[in-house]
Amino acid sequence: MPRLPQYDASKAAGDDGEIREILNQRAAPGGGAAIGYDNRMANRHFGNLGDIWKHLPLGDVLRTVRPDRYWESHAGAASYPLTHSANRDFGVYHFLAHASAEPALGQSAHIRLLRELAGEDRVPAVYPGSAFVAMWALLDRPVRHLYCDIDGESLSTIAATAEELGLTAEAVECVEADGVGTVTSRIQTLADDEAAGGTFLLIDPFHITAANDDGVNSLDLFAAAAGKGVKTILWYCARTIDEWERLRSDVSTALDKSGIDESGLWRGEVELLSMSERGFESPGVGMCGLLCANLPDEVIETAKRQGEALAAIYEDATLPCGLSGALAFHESCACRT
């Protein structure tokens, strides 16, 4: 396989301080809209607990798996200006304040990235989205990136971030279209060795059962990718117990329908223990999970330790609504209700 025209060392950010300067300048007033994009209509939930459980394992997964192709079906923006809110205080700000208490968090790629962006400050000026986490984690190798979203302005931030990091336009493809349909089509073109050997897919929808015009939803996409051998993570969330029960039923139904071999699947979930209590108000999510396919055991073990450590640092937390913010972490290899 020829080397992709991806990493241009003469143009790339030279060190951690330079990466931080790029992002923080764009986030500052008058600094431009490309990085630190403030599109709360496209994603008003950035930096909450759900984002932490999505991005925390992602950087370490990618640095271990080291794919040749990295794809996202619901990309969002590269980063967002990081400001206080009740949900972000419970999410990224709590994580930053307490991660060092647990080695599985304090030594993670995600906390390293956040601290690099913060520099001498306690917190960074921006919160990196999954596209930035992926480009940063894979910066040292030739990777063909594909980012899909129906919001063109969000995609423009990814293109701008890629350029600032020294990634060429040929290596970073941004598609303003339905990501489920786009990625489903790309999967069908992959040879078996390309799928199993070097392709990684992150599926990150607002609603996993929302179907496109062809009747295909994110669960269908997950099943297609997993069945092809693609290393895949599907992130999902629920705000209430009722939503969670419906979601888990939907997952089981989709897996039954697909007929894929479940021996290669793993699920890790974090759940707020006060979800069922009177007065509970979701801080963005009540529970969230990662449904993973075709990942090596060492990656799963790392994610498991991170999930357990995340629950540990929230043991004495308090939700914005005043109830306990304690978390439970659950894992399963048999993805059934």
N, C-alpha and C positions, 0 to 999 in steps of 0.2 A: 504494500500500500504506500503510495507516495506521501511524502510529508506535506501536510496541509499548510497553506500560506496564512498561519494563524497568529503566531507570536513574533512581533517585531521588537527586538530588544532595544533598538535605537529610539523607539517611540514610547516604550512602556514606562510606567511610573517606576522610578528607580529604586525606591525603598518604601517602607511603611509610612514614613513621614510624608512622602510625596503623594501616596495614595490618599492619606488623610487630608492633605491640603487640597487636592482636587475636589474631593467630596464636600469639604466644609466651605470652600469658596463658592461652589454652586448652590449650597444651601443658604448662604448669607443673602440678605436683602440686596437686590440688584445683581446677584451673581448668576442669573440665568435660570432657566427652568429645566435644563436637561437632566441634571442630577439633583436629587433631593426634591423630586417632583411632588407638588402639593395638590394631588388629585383625590380629594376625599370622596368624590362620587364613585370613582373607580375602586378605591379601597380605603374605607374609613376605619378598618380594623387593624391596621398595621401596628406592630409592636405589642399586641396583646398576648395572652397566654397561648393562644392557638399558634401564633407566629413563632413563639419560642419553641414549642414542641415540633414545629415543622423545620425550622432552620437549625436548631441545635444538632440533630443527627446529620443533617444534609452535608455540611462541610466535611465531616470525618468520613462519611460514606464515600463521597467523591474522591477524597484523597487516598482512600484505600482501593476503590474499584478502578479509578483512573480510566474512564471510558474514552473511546474515540469520538463518540457522538453524544451530545447532551441535549435533550429535548424537553420543552415545557409546553403544556397545552393551555395554561391559564397564567400567563407570565406576570401581569401587573407591571409596576414601575421598577426601575433599578433600585431606587431608594426614596425615602420620604423624610422631610424635615422632622426631627424628633422633638416633640413638645409634650408637656405633661397633660395627661387626662386621667380620669379615674381608672380606666381599663389599662392604659399603658403604665400607670404607676404600679398596678398589680402584675403587669406583664414584664416588659423589658427592664423597667427601673428596679423592680424587686430582684429580678435575675442578676442584674449587674451588681447590686449591693450584696448579694449573698452567694454568688457562684463560687467564690474562692473557698467556701467552707466545705465543698465537696470536690475531691480531685477529678471525678468524672466530668464535672462541669468546668472547673478551673483550668483544666488542661485541654479543653475541647477547642476545636477549630473555631467555633462560633464565638466563644468568649474572647479568643485571641483577636478575631477580626473586629469585634466591638471595641476592644481596648486599643487596638491599633488606630481605629478611627477617632477614639477619644484623646489619644496622646496624653498630655499632662492633665487634661481635664478629667473629671470623674465619669462623664458620659459623652458619647459622640454627638455631633450636631445633626446627624442623619441616622435613620435606621435602614440598614441594607435589606432589600428584598431578595427573594430566592435567586433571581437572575444574577445579582451582584455576588451573592455567596458562591454561586457556581463558577462564574468567571474568575473570581479571586482564587478559589480552591484549585482550579485547573489551569492557572496562569502559566505554569512551568512546562506545559506539554501541548502539542498540537491537537486541538479538539474542534470539531465542527458543531457549532451551537445552532439550535433552532428555538425561537421564542414566538409563541402565538398568543394573540390577544385581539379582542374586538375594539380595544381602545388604542387608537393610533398615537395619542400623546404619550401614553405609558410606554409604548414600544420605542418612541423617539428617545426616551431616557436611557433605554438599554443600548441603543445604537451609539449614543453619545458616550455612555460609560465605557463601552467596549473600545471606542476610539481612544479615549483618555488612558485606558489601561494598556494600549498598544496592540489590541487585537484588530486584525484586518477585517474589512467589510466582507471579504470572501468567506471568512470563518464564522461570522455571526449573521444569521439570517433571521429577520424579523418579519413575521407574516401577520398582517392585519386581517384576520378572518377567524371563523369558528375553529378553535384549536382541536376540539374533539374530532371533527371531520378531517382536518388537515393532517393530524398525527396518525389517525386511523389509515389514511391513504399512504402515508410514508411507511408505516409498518408493513403494509402489503408488498412494498417494493424491496424490503430488506431480504438479503440472502440469510440463510439460517445462521451461518457463522458470524455475519455482521450483527444480527440481532442478539445472539447469545454472548458473543465475544466482546462487543464493544459499544453497545447502545444503552443509554440510561435515560429513563423517562420519569419526570415528575408531573403528576396530575394533581392540580390544586384548585378545585372548583369551589364556588360558593355553595352550590347544591349538587350533590353527586348524582341525583336522579333526574336532573333537568336535561331533557333531550334536545338535540338540534333538529333542523328541518328534515333530516333523514331518519329521525327516531332513535338516534344513537346517543347514549349518555356516557358519563365518565366511568361508570361501572363497566359498561360494555367495552370502553377503550382499555380499561385495566385488564379485563379478561383477554382481549385480543393481544395486548402486549405481553402479558404473562405467558399466554399459550405459545407465543412465538419465541419465548426465551429472553425477552428484553428485561433487563434489570429495571424494576419499576417500583415507585412509591406513589400511592394514592393517599392524599391527606383528606380527612373528613372531620366534621364537627357537628355537635348538636348543642342547643341552648337549654333544653329541658329534658326531663326523664322521658316524656312521651316521644319527643323527637328522636332521642337516642334509641328507644325500642324499635321505632319504625325504621331507623337507619340500619340497625343491625339485621333486621329482617330483610331489608332490601339487599344488603350485602350477601346474606346467605342465599337468597333467591337467585341473585346474579351469578354466584359461583356454581350453584346447581345447574343453572341454564347453560353456563359456558362449558362445563365438563372438564375444566382444567385440573391438573394434578395438584391437590392442595398440599402435598408434602413439601413443596417449595415456597409456601406462603408463611408469612409471619405478621402478626398484628400486635402493635403496642399502643396502649391508650392511657391517657391521664384523665382523671375524673375528679371534679370537685365534690367532696363528700357531703356538702350541704345542699346539693341540687334538689333533694326531695323535701327540704325544710320549708315551712311557711315563711314568706318574706324573701325567698331567694330571688336575686336578680343577677342574670348572667353578666360577667365582666367581658363580654364578647363571645365567649364559649362557656358551656357548662362541662363539656367533655370534648376531647379531640383525639384523633388517632391516626396512625400510619398503618396502612395495609401494604405490605411489601412482598415482592415476588422476585425470585431468582438471585437473592443477595447471598454472599458467602457468610458462613457461620461467624467469622470474626467481626463482621460488620454488625450482625444481629446482636452479638454479645456486647459490643460497644454501645449500641442503642439501648439495650436493656439496662446497662449500668447507668446511662444518662437518664433514662426514665425514672429509675429508682432514686437517683440523686436529686432529680427535679422535685420529686415528691418530698424528699427530706428537707429541702430548703423552704418549702411552703408549709411545713408542719404547724408553725405558729403564726401563719399569715392571716390577715383579716380582709375579707372582701369589701369592696366599696359600699355594699348594702349593709355592712356591719356583721354579717355572719362569718363563721369560720371559713378561711380560705385554704384549709388543708386539702391536699391532693392524695389520691390513690393511683398507683401505676399498676396496670394489668397487661399481661402478655399472653398470647395464645398462638400456637402453631396450627390448631384446628379451628379455622375461622368460621365458627358457628355460634349461634345465639345460645 
